[in-house]
Amino acid sequence: MSGATSSADLDEAPARTIYLNQPQQSKFRDNWVSTAKYSVVTFLPRFLYEQIRKAANAFFLFIALLQQIPDVSPTGRYTTLVPLLFILTVAGIKEIIEDYKRHKADSAVNKKKTIGKTEQSLTQIFKVQIVNTILEHLIWTMCYIETANLDGETNLKIRQGLSQTASLQSREELMKVSGRIEYQILLRGAQLRNTQWVLGIVVYTGHDTKLMQNCNSHSNKKNHVERAWNCLASAFCLLMSFVFWSTEMLSVNFGYNLLTFIILYNNLIPISLLVTLEVVKFTQALFINWDIDMYYPETDTPAMARTSNLNEELGQVKYLFSDKTGTLTCNIMNFKKCSIAGLPPTSESCEFDDPRLLQNIENDHPTAVHIQEFLTLLAVCHTVVPERQGNKIIYQASSPDEGALVKGAKKLGYVFTGRTPHSVIIDALGKEKTFEILNVLEFSSNRKRMSVIVRTPAGQLRLYCKGADNVIFERLSKDSQYMEQTLCHLEYFATEGLRTLCIAYADLSENFYREWLNVYNESSTVLKDRTQKLEECYEIIEKDLLLLGATAIEDRLQAGVPETIATLMKAEIKIWILTGDKQETALNIGYSCRLISQSMSLILVNEDSLDATRASLTQHCTSLGESLGKENDIALIIDGHTLKYALSFEVRQSFLDLALSCKAVICCRVSPLQKSEIVDMVKKHVNAITLAIGDGANDVGMIQTAHVGVGISGNEGMQATNCSDYAIAQFSYLEKLLLVHGAWSYNRVTKCILYCFYKNVVLYIIELWFAFINGFSGQILFERWCIGLYNVIFTALPPFTLGIFERSCTQDSMLRFPQLYKITQNADGFNTRVFWGHCINALIHSIILFWFPLKVLEHGKGFIISYYVVVTVCLKAGLETTAWTRFSHLAVWGSMLLWLVFFGVYSAIWPTFPIAPDMLGQAGMVLRCGYFWFGLFLVPTAYGYAFSQEEHGVVSQSQVVRSYDTTKRRAEIE
C-alpha cells in the first residue's frame, strides 16, 4: 500500500509504501524509542569527545603529553596522567549512572502494551483498544482522540478516515487492501476516547513519528559557573605566564625552561577540582532525589535529577517559562458556582452544591422556571458524548468546560443520559425528556459562544446559547431581566479567578426559523468564505436573548500554585506563561494563580498583520517612556497569531523590550515551536538563566531550549519528563528545588571552586618564590609525590565538606525569606571580584609561608613549608564552613593528621621499598616537628641533619675518607 498524507500532522512527510505481512520488504525503523544520551557502542567515543571539549581536561591532557618528553618534566611522567585518568573514570561512572536512569524511563514507555499484538512491525494491522496511548502513526476510519500529550489540550478531537475503507471491519478485509490513498494520520501519543477500538495500518514508528521528530537529541547544556571559572583560571594563568616571560625572556634555554615552567605550574589550575565537582554535584543530585518534601505520594513519584551538571544553575534562575494545562492546573474542571435569576451564589465548597435551587423548584418559587430552564440548557446545549460503563455514565467532552457544566447540572438532578444523531435525552428530576437537535451553531474563538436550536418535548422551538459575558450581553433583549445582579456576580467570580459563562435563551417562531433555515442552508453550501457566511447567518438568529444567569468554573490549580508563584516573584523570578489555550482561559488562570493582580494594568496585543503588530508594540513601548526596560506593574497578554509577527526579525526587539518591561507575560494559543522560540529569544538577548517547565510533549522544545528544563510527571505522558533535566510531580515543588536546592548547590559549588583555587595558589606560588632563589632553573622545593598527592590525599576532604554540607542559611530561612535567593541569582558569591580576592588572599599566605621559614630555618625548609601549607589550607576550609558537621571536623583535623602520618611512613620506607631515598631520616623530624595546629609563625624546634651528599656514587664514601691524608705534603710534578 502506498500513501501520502494531506494533513499537516506530518509536515512534508514523504510518501511511504507499506507491504502487508511481508516483513522482508519493510525497511523502516522499529517502534523502539530512546531519549538516552549513550548506548553501549557510542559511550566511550562520545564521552571522551565531550570530556576533551572541556578546557580543563584538554589542558591537563596537554600537560600529560608534555611530561612524556625526556628531561623536561621536573615532577615525573605520570603525576598528571594518573589523576586525569582517575577523574575521567569518576566522570564516566557518574554519566553511566545518570544515563541508566534515562534508559529505565525509556523502557517503561517502550514496554507499554497499547496495541493488539506485541510485535512492532510495519507489516501488521493492529487493533487499538480504548483509552490506550497510540505508539505509532496509524491510518484508521473514524474515532475520537485526546491530544493532551501532544498539545496540552484535553478536549476531544474527531479524526475521520476514508469512506471507502469505513466498511472494512476486520483484519482479513484490510489485508486485501492495495492502492494509493490520501489519508490523515493518528499521531503517536494521542489517546482513544469514546471509541471502543479502531483498526489501523502502522505507517510511521519509533523515531520516525512526529512526537520523536520534535524531540531533539539529548542536549549538552553548558554550565555558566563552569564557564566562569574556566575564563578566570585562564586569566590567572595568563598573568603568571607574563611574570615568567618577564623574568626569562633573556634566558638562553628559554624554550626548554618554558616547557618546564608550564609543567611545574600547571596545577595552578587544580586538577582535583574536576573530580571533586563531579562527586559534589552527583551527591547534590542525590539530595534532590531523596528530598521527602518533593515526594508525591498519590502517584508514588519522587523528584528526580536526570542530570547533575546544572545543579548550581537552579540557584541563578531569573526567567521562568511555564506551560499552563497540567503544569499549573490539574487538568480538572469543577463547576464551582452559579448565578440564576439574580440569586446570589452560595456554594463555597470545593464541589458545587446549592440545595437552595432545588428547594425553590419544589416550593414553586418565582425563580423556579428560570432555574429549570437554566439546568435544562446546561444538560442540552453541548457536544458531550455519554459513555455507559455498567450503571455509571462517563462524559467524554470536547471541552473540559462543557464536561464540568454537564456534571454540574447532573448534581442538581438534570442528568444528560443519551444522545442520538438528532436528539438529546435528559433525566430532569426523574422525568425523561427528549430534545430534538435541529441545528448546532458551533463555538469559535471569534464568536466566543455556542448555541443549539432545539424542539422541546412540548413542541416549542427554542435557542439555547452560552458564551462570554460581553458577547451575550450585546445580544440580550430589552425585556431581559437580572442584568445588573448578574454583572455584579460576574465581577465577584472574576475576583476569585473563576472561568465564567453567561447563559441565555430565546423562543423562536416557526416562520422566523424557516426563513433563517433557508439562509443557513445557503451559507453552509457556499464554497468561498463558508465560515464567515455561517457566522453572519448565526448573527441573524442569536439575538433578543433572555438572560438566565451565569456559571463559574474552576480550572483547579495544583495545590500550592498561587503561593509558589507569589514566593518566586518575591525572589525576583520573572514568570511567563506559554499556553495553547485561548486568551480568556489563560487570563483567568493568571488571576487564579496570582501572577496577575486586580490592580495590575493589562496590555492586550491581538493583531492580524505585521504592520499592525509593529505599530501596536511601538506605541506601547513609546507610552512607557523612561520606564521602558524597567519592571512595571503591567501584564502583557499576546496571542499566538500576533506572536508570529512579534517574533519576526524586524519586530522582535520591540516585543522583547516591551515584555521585559512587564511584571508578567502571558502568551496564548502558542504552538510548541513558538514556545521554543520565545525561550530562545530571552536566552540569547538577556544575560540571565532561563528555566522552562511543562508536562506534555508540546513542552519538550522549550524544556530543551532553556538553560534548565523541568518536566512534571503528570497526566500527559512521560515525554516532557524524559527530555528534562529535572523532574518533579507538582509545580509547587519548584519552590524548594530553586530556593533551597538551587541556592545551596550554587553556594556549595562556588565555595568549593574558590577554595580549590586558593589551596593550589598557596602551594604553587611558593614554587614561584623559590624560582627567584634558584634562578628559574626548574628545581622544585617540594618532593614530587608530595606535590602529586597534595590535592588527591592531603587536602582532598576539605573541598567535599564545603561542596556537600555547606549551608549559608537553613531551609526554613530560605523559604521564609525568598529575597535571599537574589544573592545567588546575581552571582554575588562567584564573580571576578570574589575570585581575585581569594587569589590575593592565597598570594599573601604564600608569601608568609615561604619567606618567613626561609629566614628562620637553616634546614628542612621544603618539609616545614609543606607542613605549614597543609595546616593553613585546612584551617581556611574551617573558616569558610558556616555549618559544621562531623564530616567537617574529620575533613579539617583529619587532613592535618593524615599529612603527619604519611610523612612519617614515607620517610622510613627506604630501602625496604625502593622509593624516595632522599626522604630517608625525615621521620625523626616529623616526631620533633611538634603539632603546629593553630599558628602560622611558631617554628618547631628541629635538631635534624643537614646532609646533602652524593648517594650511591661510583666511589663510596668510605673510600673517599680512606683515600686522603692532608697531613702529608702533596707531591709536585716537575
TAHU-V71904 format. One record per pair of residues at least 4 apart in sequence whose C-alpha atoms are under 7 Angstrom apart, sorted by the first residue. I is the first residue (numbers start at 1). J is the second residue. Records with the same first field share a line. If there is no record, write none. Layout:
I=J  J
This chain:
1=17  18  19  178  179  180
2=15  16  17  18  179  180  181
3=15  16  17  180  181  182
4=14  15  16  181  182  183
5=13  182  183  184
6=182  183  184
7=184
9=185
10=210
18=26  122  123  203
19=25  26  123
20=123  124  175
21=123  124
22=123
23=123
26=122
29=205  206
30=120  121  205  206
31=120  205  206
32=110  206
33=106  110  206  207
34=106
35=102  106  217  218  722  723
36=99  102  103  218
37=99  218
38=42  43  99
39=43
42=46
43=47
44=48
45=49
46=50
47=51
48=52
49=53
50=54
51=57
52=57  58
53=58
54=58
55=59
56=60
57=61
58=62
59=63
60=64  80
61=65
62=66
63=67  263
64=68  80  81
67=72  73  76  77
68=77
72=259  260
73=77  260  263
74=260  264  778  779
75=79  264  784
78=82
79=83  788
80=84
81=85
82=86
83=87
84=88
85=89
86=90
87=91  274  275
88=92
89=93
90=94  275
91=95  278
92=96
93=97
94=98
95=99
96=100
97=101
98=102  306  307
99=103
100=104
101=105
102=106  722
103=107
104=108
105=109  722
106=110
107=111
108=112
114=128  132  133  134
115=126  127  128
116=126  127  128
117=126
122=202  203
124=201
125=171  199  200  201  202
126=199  200  201
127=197  198  199  200
128=197  198  199
129=196  197
130=192  193  195  196  197
131=191  192  193
132=191  192
133=189  190  191
134=188  189  190  191
135=188  189
136=187  188  202  204  205  209
137=185  186  187  188  202  203  204  205  209
138=185  186  187  200  201  202  203
139=183  184  185  186  200  201  202
140=161  198  199  200
141=160  161  162  165  166
142=159  160  161
143=158  159  160  195
144=156  157  158  159  192  193  194  195
145=156  157  158  190  191  192  193
146=154  155  156  157  190  191  192  193
147=151  152  153  154  190  191
148=152  153  154  696  716
149=189  190  696  697  716  717
150=189  696  697  698
151=696  697  698
152=325  696  698
154=399  400
155=397  398  399  400
156=397  398  399
157=398
161=183  184
162=166
168=173  174
169=173
170=174
171=175
188=209  211
194=387  396
204=208  209
205=209
207=212  213
208=212  213
209=213
210=214
211=215
215=700  701
219=704
221=707
223=227  309  310
224=228
225=229
226=230
227=231
228=232
229=233
230=234
231=235
232=236
233=237  269
234=238
235=239
236=240
237=241
238=242
239=243
240=244
241=245
242=246
243=247
244=248
245=249
248=254
249=254
253=257
254=258
255=259
256=260
257=261
258=262
259=263
260=264  778
261=265  778
262=266
265=764
267=271  760
268=760  761  764
269=757
270=756  757  760
272=276  791  792
273=277  753  756
274=278
275=279
276=280
277=281
278=282
279=283
280=284  800  803  804
281=285  308  309  311
282=286  308
283=287  804
284=288  745  804
285=289  305  308
286=290
287=291
288=303  304  305
289=302  303  304  305
291=295
294=302  303  733
295=301  302  303
296=300  301  302  729
297=301
301=729
302=728
303=727  728  729
304=726  727  728
305=725  726  727
306=725  726
307=725
310=314
311=742  745
312=742  745  746  749
313=317  742
314=738  742
315=738  739  742  743  746  824  825
316=689  824  825  826
317=573  689  690  691  825
318=573  574  688  689  690  825
319=573  574  575  689  690  691
320=573  574  575  576  690  691  692
321=575  576  577  578  691  692  693
322=576  577  578  692  693  694
323=327  577  578  579  693  694
324=328  329  577  578  579
325=329  331
326=330  331  695  714  715
327=694  695  712  731
328=557  558  561  731
329=555  556  557  558
330=556  557  558
332=555  556
333=400  401  404  553  554  555  556
334=351  404  553  554  555  556
335=351  352  404  405  408  552  553  554
336=350  351  352  552  553  554
337=345  347  352  551  552  553
338=345  550  551  552
339=343  344  345  486  489  549  550  551
340=371  548  549  550
341=367  370  482  548  549
342=482  485  486
346=354
347=352  353  354
352=408
355=359
356=360
357=361  371
358=362
359=363
360=364  365  367  368
361=365  368
364=368
367=371
368=372
369=373
370=374  548
371=375
372=376
373=377
374=378  548
375=379  409  414
376=380  414
377=381  464
378=405  406  409
379=406  409  414  415  416  426
380=424
381=451  452  464
382=402
383=397  398
384=395  396  397  398  402  403
385=395  396  397  419
386=393  394  395  396  417  418
387=393  394  395
388=392  393  394
389=393
395=403
397=402  403
399=403
400=404
401=405
402=406
403=407
404=408
405=409
406=410
407=411
408=412
409=413  414  415
410=414  415
413=428  429
414=426  427  428  429
415=426  427  428
416=425  426  427
417=425  426  427
418=424  425  426
419=423  424  425
420=424
422=436  437
423=434  435  436  437
424=434  435  436  437
425=433  434  435
426=432  433  434
427=431  432  433
428=432  433
433=457
434=457
435=454  455  456  457
436=454  455  456
437=453  454  455
438=453  454
439=452  453
440=451  452  453
441=450  451  452  538
442=450  451
443=447  448  449  450
444=448  449
448=467  468
449=466  467  468
450=465  466  467
451=463  464  465  466
452=463  464  465
453=462  463  464
454=461  462  463
455=459  460  461  462
456=460  461
461=507  508  509
462=506  507  508
463=505  506  507
464=504  505  506
465=503  504  505
466=501  502  503  504
467=471  472  501  502
468=472  501  502
469=473  501  502
470=474
471=475
472=476  502
475=542  543  544  545
476=480  543  544  545  546  547
477=544  545  546
480=546  547
481=547
482=486
483=487
484=488
485=489
486=490  549  550
487=491
488=492
489=493
490=494
491=495
492=496
493=497  498  552
494=498
496=592
497=588  589  591  592
498=552  553  554  588
499=552  553  554  585  588
500=550  551  552  553
501=550  551  552
502=549  550  551
503=547  548  549  550
504=545  546  547  548
505=545  546  547
506=544  545  546
508=512  513
509=513
510=514
511=515
512=516
513=517
514=518
515=519
516=520
517=521
518=522
519=523  537
520=524  534  537
521=525
522=526
523=530  533  534
524=530  534
526=530
529=533
530=534
531=535
532=536
533=537
534=538
535=539
536=540
538=542
557=561
560=564  732
561=565  593  731  732
562=566  593  594
563=567
564=568  732  735
565=569  595
566=570  594
567=571  818
568=572  573  735
569=573  574
570=818  819
571=818  819  821  822
574=663  664
575=664  665
576=664  665  666
577=665  666  667
578=666  667  668  670  675
579=667  668  669  670
580=668  669  670  671
581=585  586  668  669
582=586  668  669
583=587  639  668
584=588
585=589
586=590  668
587=591
588=592
589=593
590=594  595  596
591=595  596  597
595=664
596=600  635
600=633  634  635
601=633  634  635
602=634  635  636
603=635  636  637
604=636  637  638
605=637  638
606=638  639  642
607=612  613  642
608=612  641  642
609=613
610=614  645
611=615
612=616
613=617  642  645  646
614=618  651
615=619
616=620
617=621  654  655
618=622  654
619=623
620=624
621=625  628  658
624=628
628=661
629=657  660  661
630=661
631=661  662  663
632=661  662  663
633=662  663
634=662  663  664
635=662  663  664  665
636=659  662  664  665  666
637=665  666  667
638=642  643  666  667  668
639=643  667  668  669  670
640=644  667  668  669  670
642=646
643=647
644=648
646=651  652  655
647=651  652
648=652
651=655
652=656
653=657
654=658
655=659
656=660
657=661
658=662
659=665
670=674  675
671=675
672=676  698  699  701
673=677  701
674=678
675=679  702
676=680  701  702  705
677=681
678=682
679=683  702  705  706
680=684  705  706
681=685
682=686
683=690
689=707
690=706  707  708
691=706  707  708  709
692=702  703  706  708  709  710
693=703  709  710  711
694=699  710  711  712  720
695=699  711  712  713  714  716  720  721
696=716  717  719  720
697=719  720
699=703  720
700=704  720  723
701=705
702=706
703=709  710  724
704=709  724
708=725
709=724  725  726
710=724  725  726  727
711=720  721  724  726  727  728
712=721  727  728  729  730
713=718  721  727  728  729
714=729
718=722
719=723
720=724
721=727
728=733
733=737
734=738
735=739
736=740  741
737=741  742
738=742  743
739=743  814  815  818  821
740=744  811  814
741=745
742=746
743=747  821  824
744=748  807
745=749
746=750  824
747=751  829
748=752  802  803  804  806
749=753  803
750=754  829  830
751=755  802  803
752=756  799  802  803
753=757
754=758  835  838
755=759  799
756=760  799
757=761
758=762  838  839  842
759=763  873
760=764
761=765  839  842  843
762=766  842  843  845  846
763=846  869
764=768
765=769  846
766=770  846  850
767=771  780  781
768=772
770=774  781
771=775  776  777
772=776
781=862
782=786  787  862
783=787
784=788
785=789
786=790
789=793  794
790=794  795
791=795  796
792=796
794=895  898  899
795=895
797=801  891
798=802  874  877  891  892
799=803
800=804
801=805  806  887  888  891
802=806  881
806=881  882  883
807=882  883
808=882
809=813  814
810=814
811=815
812=816
813=817
814=818  820
821=825
822=826
823=827  828
824=828  829
827=831
829=834
830=834  835
831=835
832=836
833=837
834=838
835=839
836=840
837=841
838=842
839=843
840=844
841=845
842=846
843=847
844=848
845=849
846=850
847=851
848=852
849=853  865  868  869
850=854  865
851=855
852=856
853=857  861  865
854=861
857=861
859=946
860=864
861=865
862=866
863=867
864=868
865=869
866=870
867=871
868=872  936
869=873
870=874  896
871=875  896  933
872=876
873=877
874=878  892
875=879  892
876=880
877=881
878=892
884=888
885=889
886=890
887=891
888=892
889=893
890=894
891=895
892=896
893=897
894=898
895=899
896=900
897=901
898=902
899=903
900=904  926
901=905
902=906
903=907  923
904=908  923  926
905=909
907=919  920  921  922  923
908=920  921  923
909=913
910=914  915  916  917  920
922=926
923=927
924=928
925=929  942  944
928=941  942
929=940  941  942
930=940
952=956
955=959  960
956=960
957=961
958=962
959=963
